[in-house]
Amino acid sequence: MEKIAIMTAGGDCAGLNSAIKSVVMTANTKGISVVGIMDGYIGFVEGNYLFLDSKVVRSIETKGGTMLGSSNKECPFHYYNKQTDKFEDRVDEGIEKLRQIGVEGMVIIGGDGTLDSARVIYEHGMPCVGIPKTIDNDMSASEPTIGFQTAIDAAVDAIRKLITTAYSHRRVMVVELMGRTSGYLTLYAGFASGADIILLPEQDYSLKAVCKKVTEIMNSGKRYVIIAISEAAKEKGGEETIAKIVKDSFEQKRYGGVSQILAAQIEQMTGYETRATILGHIQRGGEPTTSDIILGARLGNAACELLINDKPGYIVGIKGGEVVKMEFPKERVPRLLDIKNDDLCRTARDMGVSFGQEDEE
Ligand code: F6P
């Protein structure tokens, strides 16, 4: 192999630049050149590239986001055409453009949607290796995924700030976290910041149980209550709160707003002043933690090694602290929290954290 390409797609996160640098440096050391594909599958289809070498990637590992740009809408086999208002399959066209510039293999960094497209590209004849990243931590290929730890730290930092104002005003604070249908980010950030109540998408909550717990905590003399809620959490018998539908996106739903609904209900039912905060994209921003820098570098190196040693068709990840590989899954299934058996759920429950369940009423 003489030339490979690297691409980041899906929602950005911290640690991506470290993975890019690792791929570039590993490949260059072995005499292989690397081309960056700009803006995820947009650059793949349009043929928009950037030549990468050691000078270009110098010190990028300490920066957040991705130097290659990203997009979480485009899917190469279901690519939106504005002119016709229709979706088209552009996989072969993207592969052909890369072949024309001598690219023989691709490292694709992304979440489950991105890596599902990587599988399709691989099946169409372009050797590919995937690297899992997402603040949602919802991929079975890696525990954790790149970006998860930095997002936890960003959310914990924000919740700690909310605690000082909640304490001063004797308020209930409902904090909404990202994560789509997976509750990892809310559980880890909520627990680490001392949230009293954690509401997850994997288990619908009882409004009555939440209000009872709020009243109990405020009556106990504590001056504030922190509720960490996942953006896709919902009340038993209720619906998910959708903020918007992104029409030209493969995954069209964007969650948001459940914290505002819950805050109004709590204030009305308990009489305690309640405020909602949606942490939003703050959770994806900022510089990576050292653990995400190291994770990005390890997975970038492993992916590059597989590709250049002619072993494509895998996603690399971490399991039990070790780098492992698994074949591209045939379908995209988000990894959800196993609330009953998850060790941190049990720890939190045993330490008195409420999950808003009827048996706590
Ligand atoms: O998958 C990453 C993620 O940040 C989710 O947690 C969140 O629901 C979504 O992306 C937000 O997407 P957008 O950047 O399009 O608002």
Residues whose N, C-alpha, C, O or C-beta is under 5 A from the ligand:
A	BS01	F6P	G11 D136 M178 G179 R180
